[in-house]
């Protein structure tokens, strides 16, 4: 039982623990502009429900507009209104800008916070326009505020006061003097409580600094993706969003908990968990690093397409087995030329620069020793720009092209063995497969046939130089039982099917007979079949990712699952996560096949196979990192089909 002591910072000793009350200070941050109406209402509400707490709003006036422009004058007016609002609602405004000329006593000058930042340069870089990353800047600033002041940090627009007032927030110095927010088994840095100079907040501060140092010293593509919210490629997973989360956000928080041995990324030690009655959060929080217009403007998607092509050639150069000094120097020069141009520059212009930079002997050496590297790039540079021009000329929507890229932007860790096998036999669904196997067939093949149904566009009536492969008998498949299933001289597809995918194997002599006798009775909740069609038709899905459809929806679901899976620190955690996934709407979506032939053959969807691969990879890493953990001795749950009574199961039975 805790002692009833109300003085801030006073300690309460026990045999093994030292309990300290966190200062009764609430902190929120708003940089890059003036706090909006929603934020004002929320902070005022926090103060009303917690009158014993000091409410602080931290700003950096160096991010405000200067001069006499219309925008600057409007912002100055908003700033004056902010001061009046703060005074009426008992909110203290703290400005960390060391160069502020503000003389109004309503503003509390705190340049010491900025001057003492160990990540001051990184913070300043995040504020630079264009493409400022205010979320990352606020991540850095919040830990320095808590290090200096202690108290509770809350996101201004995303963390609301709970059903109960905060009261005394008691921390344990043996556990870092910190309390952290945990919801749905996930940690977040949008609500953190700390004592001043607490050991955990100091660790968190150091982890962020280390992460930024590694980012700045690492591959250029990672820094480009972090700085440019439009930057995406198959070697950079979700660009700025993922980078921000891992470098300064929830991922860095999780790393800090592990470093301080206070918990794992699946959940904090219960002793440092903030009571969920103390706060509320919206179903979907704002992402200030994310621009919802990405994917809706053609120039942005066009840039990402070029990024992917450049990354493919970067990959070839990175993992070339050639060790001759002269060739290695030429490969470095080749990569530097790729990196020296922004993605807005057509690849044909990049090629011109390369032709001016390399001698004929250089080009011949690259072709001879690196599998016709220069010749390939010459062809791909021209074909890429031709493809993008045709997309524009034919009115292909940017969202359709963006969706096509997302379909192939499978980000996987690369090493020489993986890359070598990928080049020999690229995984279907990967960008390497697309760029080497599909893209050379040209615009007409890609848009008019191969992905027309996926893109949900009609034929663009261009000259088609590629004959469409014949799909036999699929048009005869019906979703109703048939006593007169026509005999088929061949199997529907030439494919070896694993026993896990319906029990068919290539060495079973009855394979052909088994395939042709299948009729289908099915009830998928997120797909329906119409007689005479070879594809499943999507039906309504109303989950949190309902803004997406088709393969883009499945990809977003997989990314969501990937986040959750990667936050598991033991096999026990992983099994718990698998059970949660299997009970979700989203799991049923990724199980739903697009093609009737997949149902007939009992094939898993590629999304299901990707999910299983994620789990397998995660379990391997977990066991390898801590083989002696008792929680890693349990057997891993498999994504198995439920019994026949399950209403979502597809029944595939032999026809008569």
Buried (B, 14 or more C-beta within 10 A) or exposed (E): EEEEEEEBEEEBEEEEEBBBBBBBBBBBBBBBBBBEEEBBBBBBEBBEBBEEBBBBBBBBBBBBEEEEEEEEEEBBEBBEEBBEBBEEBEBBBBBBBBEBEBEEEEBEBBEEBBEEBBBBEBBBBBBEEEBBBBBBBBBBBBBBBBBBBBBBBBBBBBBBBBEEBBEEBBBBBBBBBBBBBBBEBBBBBBBBBBBBEBBBBBBBBBBBBBBBEEBEEEBEBBBBBBBBBBBBBBBBBBBBBBBBBBBBBBBBBBBBBBBBEBBBBBBBBEEBBBEBEBBEBEEEEEBBBBBEEBBEBBEBBBBBBBBBBBBBBBBBBBBBEBEEEEBBEBBEBBBEBBBEBEBEEBBEEBBEEBEEEBEEEBBEBBBEBBEEBBEBBBEBBBBBBEBBEBBEEBEBBBBBBBBBBBBBBBBBEEEEEEBEEBBEEBBEBBBBBBBBEBBEEBBBBBBBBBBBBBBBBEEBEBEBEEEEEEEEBBEEBBBEEEEEBEEBEEBBBEBEBEEEBBEBEEEEEEBBEBBBBBBBEBEBBBBBBEEEBBBBEBEEBEBEBEEBEBBBBBBBBBBBBBBBBBBBBBBBBBBBBBEBBBEBBBBBBBBBBBBBBBBBBBBBBBBBBBBBEBBEBBBEEBBEEBEEBEBBEEEBBEBEEEEEEEEBBBEBEEEE
